[in-house]
């Protein structure tokens, strides 16, 4: 009997020990977090997302992706297209920047300035209708600022499930416009917007601001020098057009869209002064030839270097058809007076309609930019606009009204179309940096207490931070 009782007691102790051990093991297992899926698998788990390629970069993962988008967000059942984007992955615990150029996406790893400041992730979107992100049998009526903003909204909504920290939108020039329009249509998506050198052509037929800009930009000596070369190019139209015809034959340039070589020639020449101030600095005036004594070749070389004689060929225009379509339907385009040319100009500044194939219909919508302008003035919230003092596109900037909140417009002295926060005066640079950090939710305590102590969080990287400011010779932001 005692043996039986002893055996039963031993059995009870054994079972109790095993139960306790099992409970401990279960508790330990529950305490250990499940291994997170690889970031690539998480991204590719998003419905409609597919991988084009992954490119290695130290400290990051860089993906070139396609995302399936509705051709028409108002009628999503009417077909889809693949939109290209890139993702520079730092860590899901970091904030993210949504960068747009407004044109094609760069498929090399790059960081925008806000991405460097906040040491975050970056998503870069190719604008709809820029190839290859163009629907087959494209209906150009589906290329407008709301549709593009809705592209961004869908991408953000999909990625926000992975990247849950704060988001900022940014972009330069047409990309800055794009970031602004996105904020207007989807103001709850982003925690802040940094728009660089973003034009704001509110009334398309009222362009006197540009005339005032060109009357005072830089120095009189530089303005006179540029104007003289531009005028001389039209005075020497015949010999220079002969050179143009030779260059066209050698390069296979044709001029069906613009109409003929003469129209293309004048368009290039009329862009000369604008393009100089857009991409050059006052110090570069020293390289401009003296028109009165310059040879035909020197005049040609200067115009070609600054404006680019390939610009208005069919081949030069083709990539940018979506931009010119938007300029002629919603964005507007400048039309400046150039009195120094007298009657030498045959066409004046040509409208965007001349740069889009005639089989694409275009109708201008005068209310589109007025709506954006009013919304920004009245409703801007945590938005920063940065302009260059000597950039023609800044002649018609965005402005902030009395009801805007925590929003700013800053001007970098002497800067061109490459203006950024780093080129602002020290006080504004510190304030802008502090605001970007604050909006992203990563401002150090020292920066919150004193904006003067705000600084970029990421270490400099010459390759990642290289600004690919493509020289766009045409009159284009």
Buried (B, 14 or more C-beta within 10 A) or exposed (E): EEEEEEEEEEEEEEEEEEEEEEEEEEEEEEEEEEEEEEBBEBBBEBEBBEEBEBBEBEEBBBBBBBBBBBBBBEEEEEBBBBBBBBBBBBBBEBBBBBBBBBBBBBBBBBBBBBBBBBBBBBBBBBBBBBEEBBBEEBEBEBBBBBBBBBBBBBBBEBBEEBBEBBBBBBBBBBBBBBBBBBBBBBEEBBBBBBBBBBBBBBEBEEBEBBBEBBEEBBEEEBBEBBBBBBBBBBEBBEEBBEBBEEBBEEEEBEBEBBBEBBBBBBBBBBBBBBBBBBBBBBEBBEEBBEBEEBEBEBBBEBBBBBBBBBBBBBBBBEEBBBBBBBBBBBBBBBBBBBEBBEEBBEBBBBBBBBBBEEEBEBEBBEEBBEBBBEBBBEBBBBBBBBBBBBBBBBBBBBBBEEEBEBBBBBBBEBBBBBBBBBBBEEEBBBBBBBBBBBBBBBBEEEBEEEBBBBBBBBEEBEEBBEEEEEEBBBBBB
